[in-house]
Amino acid sequence: MTDNCPNCPRQCVQPAAEYRGDVEVSHLYRCPGCGETWSTNRDLRAYGEAA
């Protein structure tokens, strides 16, 4: 999974870290262009990936 930087026009930034729980996955990103860091959380139940 990739994301776009919220601070600069860089697209397709790869996650620097991932944490996967029972019903949620979290990704930590660091933009190689500007150094901005951010995280995303996704509820796997919404995508049919969790039991």
BELQUI-V347958 format. One record per residue. N is the residue number from 1. D_CENTER is the distance of its C-alpha to the mean C-alpha in whole Angstrom. Layout:
N&D_CENTER  N&D_CENTER
This chain:
1&7  2&6  3&6  4&9  5&10  6&12  7&15  8&16  9&16  10&14  11&12  12&11  13&9  14&8  15&6  16&9  17&8  18&8  19&10  20&11  21&14  22&17  23&15  24&12  25&8  26&6  27&4  28&5  29&6  30&10  31&11  32&14  33&17  34&17  35&15  36&13  37&10  38&8  39&5  40&4  41&7  42&8  43&12  44&13  45&17  46&16  47&15  48&18  49&16  50&18  51&21
